Amino acid sequence: MTKVFIDPGHGGKDPGAVGNGLKEKELTLRIGKRIRDILAGYEKVTVKMSRTGDTFQSLTDRTKAVNNWRADIFLSIHINAGGGTGYEDYIHTSASAKAKTYQYMIHTEIIKLINIKDRGKKKSNFHVLRETKMPAVLTECGFIDYKTDAALLKKSAFIEALAQGHVNGLVKAFNLKKKIATTSVETRSHTILKGDTLYSIAKKYGTTVDYLKSLNPKVNPNSLQIGQKLVLSGSTVTYHTVVKGDTVSALAEKYGSSIKNIKSWNELGDNNMIYAGQSLRVI
């Protein structure tokens, strides 16, 4: 199991960098949560975040949490400031070869998806890079005080591209595989009441005694026990874990199902909105 620790920079009383109507702490949380949600569509990966809301965590709190959890990678998300423009990322000045590899993969995949200046792969002695006991990468996703970068950071598509780029880098770094559809059997059952017989139960549910016997081979038809669960039917059900790009109509076509049934089974709203990591019944 790959353990990814996501650290949205700043939070609570610490807004981080501020500019052009934006706050770093809000942007980093949006990016971090999207990374988490997209990763939910992959096998054998678990994610923990330093924060999932607008709360303050000290630098020591963050590194203590990730070290105690023993993550495979610490990924700290930030937004830059200071008059520049573009994307850059950091590892520690004495980073391991593995950390350098992870930085290269994450950097490369992010740059592929965003139309912004590439400021390069860098090193620093930042606390969260120095005090973590595993490979750590800190990303700086544009300059909040530069109008062109800020305009991009206000767009949902740019936030999505940043998140997807981080995920694509992690996928390559840890050879992650997308989840596939899973199949299970759902059953209906009847709790036996006083006076019940197989005949009366079969009649009530529109089935036959022989069918009930076949589903309940261990049940003595001549001595039903009050409170006992009697299986009425079993059906194969398929669930699909949503990944980026999935739509209800595309899933209906893929599995030979219908939009109406998928909406009904999963209690979807009129807009058919689904999200990465969501488990949907499709058959």
Protein Blocks (a to p, Z undefined) as FASTA:
>chain_A
ZZdddddeeehjlnbjaeehiafklmmmmmmmmmmmmmmmpghiacddfbfcdcdddfkl
mmmmmmmnopabdcdddddeehiacddddddfkbcfklmmmmmmmmmmmmmmpccddebj
addfbfklmmpcbdcddddebjfkbmklmmmmmpmklmmmmmmmmmmmmmmmnopacddd
ddddddddddddehiafklmmmmnopafklmmmmmmmbcfklccehiacdfbdcdddddd
ddehiafklmmmmnopafklmmmmnopafkopacehiacdfZZ
